[in-house]
């Protein structure tokens, strides 16, 4: 459907949201670039990590690894160290592997093709579309948990996974994919929030079928997260502690339980360490000590 064929409500929605988005757009460092590598880095970092925590680590990371070649050639330990403070450290390993594949298969430039992006390590449907939209300015919908919430509320009902992506794609005004998706993100963050949405001030309230009345259709809708499990005392916390300790240096077998925060449960700590080894975030030396993996750089494989 061309812009001239849009219905009146769709046209009003497009104009209202794009105008609001232009006035209220957050100034974020990854919004100042169209470099596909920088966009890819930002999107991987933003997976399950708040914007305020990402900004300083993103700027430091792209300064140290300004392109896939630099990241691919670096020891994986350097990438893991640069990831400090972001959590979910396996993303650092995946990003390193992703950089290697981009260097090997795509000439050092993330591909402008959905199927090719989806074949890269750590790149799922959301991240792939985010690269296409925010780096290459394609007209496609980028649906994270926040956008999924907005779309379900607009439709006034729970949405299925395939349906929500189709609705997101169809809603994008021709030639405005970048601005439209950024406006959606900001609307979800500032106005159409999970709790206490500001429906009365919403710029597209007239086109929303929920408007804060009755059961929230976003609850249980596809792509809308129900929230993370408790972190304190979890295996995730132990993994994070072990990786933090490994950043500082090797861990002998006798130090693992204390480093994981479970001095009275060495079996659990050892199980977590085994998981880190399996995920490529640690190696065990001949002396039994655990360290960050330094082998496997791009240059060392040729």
Phi and psi in degrees as GROMACS dihedral restraints (atoms count N, CA, C in turn):
[ dihedral_restraints ]
;  ai    aj    ak    al  type     phi  dphi    fc
    3     4     5     6     1   -80.7    20    10
    4     5     6     7     1   163.7    20    10
    6     7     8     9     1   -53.4    20    10
    7     8     9    10     1   -37.8    20    10
    9    10    11    12     1   -70.5    20    10
   10    11    12    13     1   -19.6    20    10
   12    13    14    15     1   -93.1    20    10
   13    14    15    16     1    -3.1    20    10
   15    16    17    18     1   -63.6    20    10
   16    17    18    19     1   146.0    20    10
   18    19    20    21     1   -71.6    20    10
   19    20    21    22     1   163.5    20    10
   21    22    23    24     1   -59.2    20    10
   22    23    24    25     1   -45.3    20    10
   24    25    26    27     1   -60.8    20    10
   25    26    27    28     1   -39.7    20    10
   27    28    29    30     1   -64.3    20    10
   28    29    30    31     1   -43.1    20    10
   30    31    32    33     1   -62.8    20    10
   31    32    33    34     1   -41.9    20    10
   33    34    35    36     1   -63.3    20    10
   34    35    36    37     1   -42.3    20    10
   36    37    38    39     1   -62.1    20    10
   37    38    39    40     1   -45.2    20    10
   39    40    41    42     1   -61.1    20    10
   40    41    42    43     1   -49.4    20    10
   42    43    44    45     1   -62.6    20    10
   43    44    45    46     1   -44.7    20    10
   45    46    47    48     1   -64.9    20    10
   46    47    48    49     1   -46.0    20    10
   48    49    50    51     1   -72.5    20    10
   49    50    51    52     1   -42.0    20    10
   51    52    53    54     1   -64.4    20    10
   52    53    54    55     1   -38.4    20    10
   54    55    56    57     1   -66.4    20    10
   55    56    57    58     1   -45.3    20    10
   57    58    59    60     1   -62.5    20    10
   58    59    60    61     1   -43.1    20    10
   60    61    62    63     1   -62.9    20    10
   61    62    63    64     1   -37.3    20    10
   63    64    65    66     1   -64.3    20    10
   64    65    66    67     1   -35.7    20    10
   66    67    68    69     1   -81.3    20    10
   67    68    69    70     1   -28.5    20    10
   69    70    71    72     1  -115.0    20    10
   70    71    72    73     1    11.0    20    10
   72    73    74    75     1   -61.7    20    10
   73    74    75    76     1   127.2    20    10
   75    76    77    78     1   -71.0    20    10
   76    77    78    79     1   140.5    20    10
   78    79    80    81     1   -87.3    20    10
   79    80    81    82     1    97.2    20    10
   81    82    83    84     1  -115.9    20    10
   82    83    84    85     1   142.9    20    10
   84    85    86    87     1   -59.8    20    10
   85    86    87    88     1   -34.5    20    10
   87    88    89    90     1   -75.9    20    10
   88    89    90    91     1    -8.3    20    10
   90    91    92    93     1   -87.0    20    10
   91    92    93    94     1    -5.1    20    10
   93    94    95    96     1   -97.2    20    10
   94    95    96    97     1     8.2    20    10
   96    97    98    99     1  -137.3    20    10
   97    98    99   100     1   157.4    20    10
   99   100   101   102     1  -120.3    20    10
  100   101   102   103     1    15.0    20    10
  102   103   104   105     1   -67.1    20    10
  103   104   105   106     1   117.1    20    10
  105   106   107   108     1   -62.0    20    10
  106   107   108   109     1   -31.2    20    10
  108   109   110   111     1   -68.9    20    10
  109   110   111   112     1   -45.3    20    10
  111   112   113   114     1   -62.4    20    10
  112   113   114   115     1   -40.1    20    10
  114   115   116   117     1   -64.3    20    10
  115   116   117   118     1   -44.2    20    10
  117   118   119   120     1   -59.7    20    10
  118   119   120   121     1   -45.5    20    10
  120   121   122   123     1   -58.3    20    10
  121   122   123   124     1   -47.9    20    10
  123   124   125   126     1   -62.1    20    10
  124   125   126   127     1   -41.5    20    10
  126   127   128   129     1   -69.0    20    10
  127   128   129   130     1   -37.5    20    10
  129   130   131   132     1   -66.2    20    10
  130   131   132   133     1   -41.0    20    10
  132   133   134   135     1   -64.8    20    10
  133   134   135   136     1   -35.9    20    10
  135   136   137   138     1   -77.4    20    10
  136   137   138   139     1    -7.6    20    10
  138   139   140   141     1   -66.3    20    10
  139   140   141   142     1   108.5    20    10
  141   142   143   144     1    65.3    20    10
  142   143   144   145     1    21.8    20    10
  144   145   146   147     1  -133.9    20    10
  145   146   147   148     1   135.6    20    10
  147   148   149   150     1   -69.0    20    10
  148   149   150   151     1   149.9    20    10
  150   151   152   153     1   -55.6    20    10
  151   152   153   154     1   -44.4    20    10
  153   154   155   156     1   -61.0    20    10
  154   155   156   157     1   -33.4    20    10
  156   157   158   159     1   -77.6    20    10
  157   158   159   160     1   -29.4    20    10
  159   160   161   162     1   -75.6    20    10
  160   161   162   163     1   -39.8    20    10
  162   163   164   165     1   -50.4    20    10
  163   164   165   166     1   -55.6    20    10
  165   166   167   168     1   -67.0    20    10
  166   167   168   169     1   -34.6    20    10
  168   169   170   171     1   -72.1    20    10
  169   170   171   172     1   -36.4    20    10
  171   172   173   174     1   -62.1    20    10
  172   173   174   175     1   -47.9    20    10
  174   175   176   177     1   -64.2    20    10
  175   176   177   178     1   -39.5    20    10
  177   178   179   180     1   -69.1    20    10
  178   179   180   181     1   -38.4    20    10
  180   181   182   183     1   -66.5    20    10
  181   182   183   184     1   -48.0    20    10
  183   184   185   186     1   -71.2    20    10
  184   185   186   187     1   -21.9    20    10
  186   187   188   189     1   -71.3    20    10
  187   188   189   190     1   -39.4    20    10
  189   190   191   192     1   -78.5    20    10
  190   191   192   193     1   -36.3    20    10
  192   193   194   195     1  -126.3    20    10
  193   194   195   196     1    77.8    20    10
  195   196   197   198     1   -72.7    20    10
  196   197   198   199     1   -10.0    20    10
  198   199   200   201     1  -154.2    20    10
  199   200   201   202     1   167.3    20    10
  201   202   203   204     1   -58.6    20    10
  202   203   204   205     1   -34.9    20    10
  204   205   206   207     1   -59.9    20    10
  205   206   207   208     1   -45.2    20    10
  207   208   209   210     1   -64.6    20    10
  208   209   210   211     1   -39.9    20    10
  210   211   212   213     1   -69.7    20    10
  211   212   213   214     1   -43.3    20    10
  213   214   215   216     1   -63.9    20    10
  214   215   216   217     1   -36.4    20    10
  216   217   218   219     1   -79.1    20    10
  217   218   219   220     1   -16.7    20    10
  219   220   221   222     1   -78.1    20    10
  220   221   222   223     1   151.0    20    10
  222   223   224   225     1   -60.4    20    10
  223   224   225   226     1   143.5    20    10
  225   226   227   228     1   -61.6    20    10
  226   227   228   229     1   -27.9    20    10
  228   229   230   231     1   -61.2    20    10
  229   230   231   232     1   -35.3    20    10
  231   232   233   234     1   -66.8    20    10
  232   233   234   235     1   -37.6    20    10
  234   235   236   237     1   -69.3    20    10
  235   236   237   238     1   -41.6    20    10
  237   238   239   240     1   -63.9    20    10
  238   239   240   241     1   -39.8    20    10
  240   241   242   243     1   -65.2    20    10
  241   242   243   244     1   -38.7    20    10
  243   244   245   246     1   -68.6    20    10
  244   245   246   247     1   -17.2    20    10
  246   247   248   249     1   -84.3    20    10
  247   248   249   250     1    -4.5    20    10
  249   250   251   252     1   -54.3    20    10
  250   251   252   253     1   132.9    20    10
  252   253   254   255     1    97.0    20    10
  253   254   255   256     1    -7.7    20    10
  255   256   257   258     1   -99.2    20    10
  256   257   258   259     1   -20.7    20    10
  258   259   260   261     1    73.5    20    10
  259   260   261   262     1   175.9    20    10
  261   262   263   264     1    44.8    20    10
  262   263   264   265     1    60.3    20    10
  264   265   266   267     1   -64.5    20    10
  265   266   267   268     1   -17.3    20    10
  267   268   269   270     1   -61.1    20    10
  268   269   270   271     1   -24.4    20    10
  270   271   272   273     1   -62.4    20    10
  271   272   273   274     1   -32.6    20    10
  273   274   275   276     1   -64.8    20    10
  274   275   276   277     1   -42.1    20    10
  276   277   278   279     1   -64.2    20    10
  277   278   279   280     1   -43.5    20    10
  279   280   281   282     1   -64.2    20    10
  280   281   282   283     1   -39.2    20    10
  282   283   284   285     1   -66.7    20    10
  283   284   285   286     1   -37.7    20    10
  285   286   287   288     1   -62.2    20    10
  286   287   288   289     1   -45.5    20    10
  288   289   290   291     1   -65.1    20    10
  289   290   291   292     1   -37.9    20    10
  291   292   293   294     1   -61.3    20    10
  292   293   294   295     1   -45.3    20    10
  294   295   296   297     1   -60.1    20    10
  295   296   297   298     1   -39.5    20    10
  297   298   299   300     1   -63.3    20    10
  298   299   300   301     1   -42.5    20    10
  300   301   302   303     1   -69.2    20    10
  301   302   303   304     1   -38.5    20    10
  303   304   305   306     1   -61.6    20    10
  304   305   306   307     1   -40.5    20    10
  306   307   308   309     1   -67.5    20    10
  307   308   309   310     1   -44.2    20    10
  309   310   311   312     1   -74.0    20    10
  310   311   312   313     1   -41.5    20    10
  312   313   314   315     1  -105.1    20    10
  313   314   315   316     1   -18.5    20    10
  315   316   317   318     1  -129.9    20    10
  316   317   318   319     1    21.0    20    10
  318   319   320   321     1    64.9    20    10
  319   320   321   322     1    24.7    20    10
  321   322   323   324     1    82.7    20    10
  322   323   324   325     1    10.2    20    10
  324   325   326   327     1  -127.6    20    10
  325   326   327   328     1   123.2    20    10
  327   328   329   330     1   -52.4    20    10
  328   329   330   331     1   134.1    20    10
  330   331   332   333     1   -68.0    20    10
  331   332   333   334     1   152.9    20    10
  333   334   335   336     1  -100.6    20    10
  334   335   336   337     1    59.6    20    10
  336   337   338   339     1  -154.2    20    10
  337   338   339   340     1   126.1    20    10
  339   340   341   342     1   -60.6    20    10
  340   341   342   343     1   -47.5    20    10
  342   343   344   345     1   -64.3    20    10
  343   344   345   346     1   -37.5    20    10
  345   346   347   348     1   -68.9    20    10
  346   347   348   349     1   -40.2    20    10
  348   349   350   351     1   -62.5    20    10
  349   350   351   352     1   -39.6    20    10
  351   352   353   354     1   -67.8    20    10
  352   353   354   355     1   -16.9    20    10
  354   355   356   357     1   -85.0    20    10
  355   356   357   358     1    -8.7    20    10
  357   358   359   360     1   -78.5    20    10
  358   359   360   361     1   142.9    20    10
  360   361   362   363     1   -58.0    20    10
  361   362   363   364     1   133.0    20    10
  363   364   365   366     1    77.5    20    10
  364   365   366   367     1     4.7    20    10
  366   367   368   369     1  -107.8    20    10
  367   368   369   370     1   112.6    20    10
  369   370   371   372     1  -103.1    20    10
  370   371   372   373     1  -173.1    20    10
  372   373   374   375     1   -56.9    20    10
  373   374   375   376     1   -40.4    20    10
  375   376   377   378     1   -65.8    20    10
  376   377   378   379     1   -52.5    20    10
  378   379   380   381     1   -62.1    20    10
  379   380   381   382     1   -40.0    20    10
  381   382   383   384     1   -60.7    20    10
  382   383   384   385     1   -46.5    20    10
  384   385   386   387     1   -68.9    20    10
  385   386   387   388     1   -33.3    20    10
  387   388   389   390     1   -62.0    20    10
  388   389   390   391     1   -40.4    20    10
  390   391   392   393     1   -64.2    20    10
  391   392   393   394     1   -44.5    20    10
  393   394   395   396     1   -61.4    20    10
  394   395   396   397     1   -40.1    20    10
  396   397   398   399     1   -81.1    20    10
  397   398   399   400     1   -48.1    20    10
  399   400   401   402     1   -86.7    20    10
  400   401   402   403     1   -20.0    20    10
  402   403   404   405     1   -99.3    20    10
  403   404   405   406     1   -46.7    20    10
  405   406   407   408     1  -101.9    20    10
  406   407   408   409     1    -0.9    20    10
  408   409   410   411     1    57.6    20    10
  409   410   411   412     1    37.4    20    10
  411   412   413   414     1   -71.2    20    10
  412   413   414   415     1   156.0    20    10
  414   415   416   417     1   -91.9    20    10
  415   416   417   418     1    90.1    20    10
  417   418   419   420     1  -146.3    20    10
  418   419   420   421     1   160.0    20    10
  420   421   422   423     1   -88.8    20    10
  421   422   423   424     1   136.7    20    10
  423   424   425   426     1  -112.7    20    10
  424   425   426   427     1   109.4    20    10
  426   427   428   429     1  -112.0    20    10
  427   428   429   430     1   103.7    20    10
  429   430   431   432     1  -101.9    20    10
  430   431   432   433     1  -171.1    20    10
  432   433   434   435     1   -63.4    20    10
  433   434   435   436     1   -32.6    20    10
  435   436   437   438     1   -72.7    20    10
  436   437   438   439     1   -44.6    20    10
  438   439   440   441     1   -66.7    20    10
  439   440   441   442     1   -38.1    20    10
  441   442   443   444     1   -58.1    20    10
  442   443   444   445     1   -38.5    20    10
  444   445   446   447     1   -64.2    20    10
  445   446   447   448     1   -44.6    20    10
  447   448   449   450     1   -62.4    20    10
  448   449   450   451     1   -45.7    20    10
  450   451   452   453     1   -65.3    20    10
  451   452   453   454     1   -39.3    20    10
  453   454   455   456     1   -63.8    20    10
  454   455   456   457     1   -39.9    20    10
  456   457   458   459     1   -67.9    20    10
  457   458   459   460     1   -40.9    20    10
  459   460   461   462     1   -59.5    20    10
  460   461   462   463     1   -41.8    20    10
  462   463   464   465     1   -77.8    20    10
  463   464   465   466     1   -20.5    20    10
  465   466   467   468     1    77.1    20    10
  466   467   468   469     1    20.8    20    10
  468   469   470   471     1  -161.1    20    10
  469   470   471   472     1   161.9    20    10
  471   472   473   474     1   -66.3    20    10
  472   473   474   475     1   145.3    20    10
  474   475   476   477     1  -118.9    20    10
  475   476   477   478     1   148.3    20    10
  477   478   479   480     1   -83.3    20    10
  478   479   480   481     1   165.9    20    10
  480   481   482   483     1   -62.4    20    10
  481   482   483   484     1   -46.9    20    10
  483   484   485   486     1   -68.0    20    10
  484   485   486   487     1   -40.3    20    10
  486   487   488   489     1   -63.7    20    10
  487   488   489   490     1   -43.1    20    10
  489   490   491   492     1   -65.5    20    10
  490   491   492   493     1   -35.6    20    10
  492   493   494   495     1   -69.2    20    10
  493   494   495   496     1   -39.3    20    10
  495   496   497   498     1   -64.1    20    10
  496   497   498   499     1   -41.3    20    10
  498   499   500   501     1   -65.2    20    10
  499   500   501   502     1   -42.1    20    10
  501   502   503   504     1   -62.5    20    10
  502   503   504   505     1   -43.9    20    10
  504   505   506   507     1   -64.0    20    10
  505   506   507   508     1   -43.4    20    10
  507   508   509   510     1   -68.3    20    10
  508   509   510   511     1   -25.6    20    10
  510   511   512   513     1   -77.9    20    10
  511   512   513   514     1   -16.5    20    10
  513   514   515   516     1   -70.6    20    10
  514   515   516   517     1   124.1    20    10
  516   517   518   519     1   -68.7    20    10
  517   518   519   520     1   138.9    20    10
  519   520   521   522     1   -56.8    20    10
  520   521   522   523     1   128.9    20    10
  522   523   524   525     1    80.8    20    10
  523   524   525   526     1     4.3    20    10
  525   526   527   528     1  -127.4    20    10
  526   527   528   529     1    26.9    20    10
  528   529   530   531     1   -56.8    20    10
  529   530   531   532     1   -45.0    20    10
  531   532   533   534     1   -63.1    20    10
  532   533   534   535     1   -53.5    20    10
  534   535   536   537     1   -65.9    20    10
  535   536   537   538     1   -38.9    20    10
  537   538   539   540     1   -64.2    20    10
  538   539   540   541     1   -48.0    20    10
  540   541   542   543     1   -68.3    20    10
  541   542   543   544     1   -36.4    20    10
  543   544   545   546     1   -65.1    20    10
  544   545   546   547     1   -38.8    20    10
  546   547   548   549     1   -64.9    20    10
  547   548   549   550     1   -39.3    20    10
  549   550   551   552     1   -61.9    20    10
  550   551   552   553     1   -44.2    20    10
  552   553   554   555     1   -59.2    20    10
  553   554   555   556     1   -45.7    20    10
  555   556   557   558     1   -68.6    20    10
  556   557   558   559     1   -37.8    20    10
  558   559   560   561     1   -61.3    20    10
  559   560   561   562     1   -43.8    20    10
  561   562   563   564     1   -65.9    20    10
  562   563   564   565     1   -36.1    20    10
  564   565   566   567     1   -78.2    20    10
  565   566   567   568     1   -36.5    20    10
  567   568   569   570     1  -101.9    20    10
  568   569   570   571     1   -24.1    20    10
  570   571   572   573     1  -130.7    20    10
  571   572   573   574     1   -53.0    20    10
  573   574   575   576     1   -90.6    20    10
  574   575   576   577     1    58.5    20    10
  576   577   578   579     1   -75.8    20    10
  577   578   579   580     1   165.1    20    10
  579   580   581   582     1   -61.2    20    10
  580   581   582   583     1   -45.3    20    10
  582   583   584   585     1  -115.4    20    10
  583   584   585   586     1   143.6    20    10
  585   586   587   588     1    54.5    20    10
  586   587   588   589     1    54.5    20    10
  588   589   590   591     1   -64.9    20    10
  589   590   591   592     1   146.4    20    10
  591   592   593   594     1   -92.9    20    10
  592   593   594   595     1    68.2    20    10
  594   595   596   597     1   -61.9    20    10
  595   596   597   598     1   -35.1    20    10
  597   598   599   600     1   -66.9    20    10
  598   599   600   601     1   -27.3    20    10
  600   601   602   603     1   -97.7    20    10
  601   602   603   604     1    -1.2    20    10
  603   604   605   606     1   -65.1    20    10
  604   605   606   607     1   130.7    20    10
  606   607   608   609     1   -69.2    20    10
  607   608   609   610     1   -17.3    20    10
  609   610   611   612     1  -118.3    20    10
  610   611   612   613     1    28.2    20    10
  612   613   614   615     1   -58.1    20    10
  613   614   615   616     1   -37.4    20    10
  615   616   617   618     1   -64.8    20    10
  616   617   618   619     1   -22.5    20    10
  618   619   620   621     1  -101.3    20    10
  619   620   621   622     1     6.0    20    10
  621   622   623   624     1   -96.3    20    10
  622   623   624   625     1   134.1    20    10
  624   625   626   627     1   -89.7    20    10
  625   626   627   628     1    -7.3    20    10
  627   628   629   630     1   -98.8    20    10
  628   629   630   631     1   -57.7    20    10
  630   631   632   633     1    55.7    20    10
  631   632   633   634     1    32.6    20    10
  633   634   635   636     1    77.7    20    10
  634   635   636   637     1    12.1    20    10
  636   637   638   639     1  -105.3    20    10
  637   638   639   640     1   127.0    20    10
  639   640   641   642     1    80.2    20    10
  640   641   642   643     1  -162.5    20    10
  642   643   644   645     1   -65.2    20    10
  643   644   645   646     1   134.7    20    10
  645   646   647   648     1   -69.7    20    10
  646   647   648   649     1   116.0    20    10
  648   649   650   651     1   -67.5    20    10
  649   650   651   652     1   -13.2    20    10
  651   652   653   654     1   -72.3    20    10
  652   653   654   655     1   -24.3    20    10
  654   655   656   657     1   -65.8    20    10
  655   656   657   658     1   115.5    20    10
  657   658   659   660     1    85.7    20    10
  658   659   660   661     1     0.9    20    10
  660   661   662   663     1   -78.1    20    10
  661   662   663   664     1   153.7    20    10
  663   664   665   666     1   -60.3    20    10
  664   665   666   667     1   143.2    20    10
  666   667   668   669     1    72.8    20    10
  667   668   669   670     1    -2.1    20    10
  669   670   671   672     1   -97.8    20    10
  670   671   672   673     1   115.7    20    10
  672   673   674   675     1   -70.9    20    10
  673   674   675   676     1   142.9    20    10
  675   676   677   678     1   -89.5    20    10
  676   677   678   679     1     2.6    20    10
  678   679   680   681     1   103.7    20    10
  679   680   681   682     1   154.8    20    10
  681   682   683   684     1   -83.4    20    10
  682   683   684   685     1   155.5    20    10
  684   685   686   687     1   -70.7    20    10
  685   686   687   688     1   163.3    20    10
  687   688   689   690     1   -57.5    20    10
  688   689   690   691     1   131.7    20    10
  690   691   692   693     1   -86.5    20    10
  691   692   693   694     1   -43.3    20    10
  693   694   695   696     1   -59.9    20    10
  694   695   696   697     1   124.9    20    10
  696   697   698   699     1    82.0    20    10
  697   698   699   700     1     1.4    20    10
  699   700   701   702     1   -85.6    20    10
  700   701   702   703     1   166.7    20    10
  702   703   704   705     1   -60.5    20    10
  703   704   705   706     1   -34.9    20    10
  705   706   707   708     1   -59.0    20    10
  706   707   708   709     1   -39.8    20    10
  708   709   710   711     1   -65.3    20    10
  709   710   711   712     1   -42.5    20    10
  711   712   713   714     1   -63.6    20    10
  712   713   714   715     1   -40.5    20    10
  714   715   716   717     1   -60.8    20    10
  715   716   717   718     1   -45.3    20    10
  717   718   719   720     1   -62.0    20    10
  718   719   720   721     1   -40.3    20    10
  720   721   722   723     1   -64.9    20    10
  721   722   723   724     1   -41.3    20    10
  723   724   725   726     1   -65.6    20    10
  724   725   726   727     1   -43.4    20    10
  726   727   728   729     1   -63.9    20    10
  727   728   729   730     1   -39.8    20    10
  729   730   731   732     1   -61.0    20    10
  730   731   732   733     1   -40.5    20    10
  732   733   734   735     1   -67.5    20    10
  733   734   735   736     1   -39.2    20    10
  735   736   737   738     1   -66.7    20    10
  736   737   738   739     1   -29.7    20    10
  738   739   740   741     1   -62.0    20    10
  739   740   741   742     1   -29.6    20    10
  741   742   743   744     1   -84.1    20    10
  742   743   744   745     1   -20.7    20    10
  744   745   746   747     1   153.8    20    10
  745   746   747   748     1   179.8    20    10
  747   748   749   750     1   -63.1    20    10
  748   749   750   751     1   153.9    20    10
  750   751   752   753     1  -119.7    20    10
  751   752   753   754     1   122.7    20    10
  753   754   755   756     1   -74.7    20    10
  754   755   756   757     1   160.3    20    10
  756   757   758   759     1   -53.3    20    10
  757   758   759   760     1   -34.9    20    10
  759   760   761   762     1   -74.6    20    10
  760   761   762   763     1   -13.9    20    10
  762   763   764   765     1   -96.7    20    10
  763   764   765   766     1   -11.4    20    10
  765   766   767   768     1   -63.8    20    10
  766   767   768   769     1   -47.5    20    10
  768   769   770   771     1   -63.0    20    10
  769   770   771   772     1   -42.9    20    10
  771   772   773   774     1   -64.6    20    10
  772   773   774   775     1   -42.4    20    10
  774   775   776   777     1   -64.5    20    10
  775   776   777   778     1   -34.0    20    10
  777   778   779   780     1   -76.2    20    10
  778   779   780   781     1   -12.1    20    10
  780   781   782   783     1    90.5    20    10
  781   782   783   784     1    10.9    20    10
  783   784   785   786     1  -128.0    20    10
  784   785   786   787     1    66.1    20    10
  786   787   788   789     1   -60.7    20    10
  787   788   789   790     1   -22.9    20    10
  789   790   791   792     1   -97.9    20    10
  790   791   792   793     1     6.8    20    10
  792   793   794   795     1  -137.2    20    10
  793   794   795   796     1    66.4    20    10
  795   796   797   798     1   -64.0    20    10
  796   797   798   799     1   -27.4    20    10
  798   799   800   801     1   -65.0    20    10
  799   800   801   802     1   -44.3    20    10
  801   802   803   804     1   -64.0    20    10
  802   803   804   805     1   -43.3    20    10
  804   805   806   807     1   -62.1    20    10
  805   806   807   808     1   -40.7    20    10
  807   808   809   810     1   -65.1    20    10
  808   809   810   811     1   -39.1    20    10
  810   811   812   813     1   -61.5    20    10
  811   812   813   814     1   -41.1    20    10
  813   814   815   816     1   -64.4    20    10
  814   815   816   817     1   -41.7    20    10
  816   817   818   819     1   -62.8    20    10
  817   818   819   820     1   -41.0    20    10
  819   820   821   822     1   -59.1    20    10
  820   821   822   823     1   -39.3    20    10
  822   823   824   825     1   -64.3    20    10
  823   824   825   826     1   -38.6    20    10
  825   826   827   828     1   -64.4    20    10
  826   827   828   829     1   -39.6    20    10
  828   829   830   831     1   -63.1    20    10
  829   830   831   832     1   -44.6    20    10
  831   832   833   834     1   -63.1    20    10
  832   833   834   835     1   -31.6    20    10
  834   835   836   837     1   -87.0    20    10
  835   836   837   838     1     1.2    20    10
  837   838   839   840     1    82.0    20    10
  838   839   840   841     1    16.4    20    10
  840   841   842   843     1  -101.1    20    10
  841   842   843   844     1    -4.8    20    10
  843   844   845   846     1  -153.8    20    10
  844   845   846   847     1   156.7    20    10
  846   847   848   849     1  -133.7    20    10
  847   848   849   850     1   153.8    20    10
  849   850   851   852     1  -109.2    20    10
  850   851   852   853     1   122.4    20    10
  852   853   854   855     1   -80.1    20    10
  853   854   855   856     1   174.9    20    10
  855   856   857   858     1   -61.0    20    10
  856   857   858   859     1   -25.9    20    10
  858   859   860   861     1   -87.1    20    10
  859   860   861   862     1     2.2    20    10
  861   862   863   864     1    88.2    20    10
  862   863   864   865     1    -5.3    20    10
  864   865   866   867     1   -78.8    20    10
  865   866   867   868     1   144.3    20    10
  867   868   869   870     1   -95.3    20    10
  868   869   870   871     1   139.0    20    10
  870   871   872   873     1  -141.2    20    10
  871   872   873   874     1   167.2    20    10
  873   874   875   876     1   -67.3    20    10
  874   875   876   877     1   146.1    20    10
  876   877   878   879     1   -74.4    20    10
  877   878   879   880     1   127.5    20    10
  879   880   881   882     1  -105.4    20    10
  880   881   882   883     1   -15.0    20    10
  882   883   884   885     1   -81.2    20    10
  883   884   885   886     1   162.5    20    10
  885   886   887   888     1    96.3    20    10
  886   887   888   889     1    16.8    20    10
  888   889   890   891     1   -68.5    20    10
  889   890   891   892     1   160.2    20    10
  891   892   893   894     1   -59.1    20    10
  892   893   894   895     1   -45.1    20    10
  894   895   896   897     1   -65.7    20    10
  895   896   897   898     1   -34.7    20    10
  897   898   899   900     1   -71.9    20    10
  898   899   900   901     1    -8.8    20    10
  900   901   902   903     1   -95.9    20    10
  901   902   903   904     1     7.6    20    10
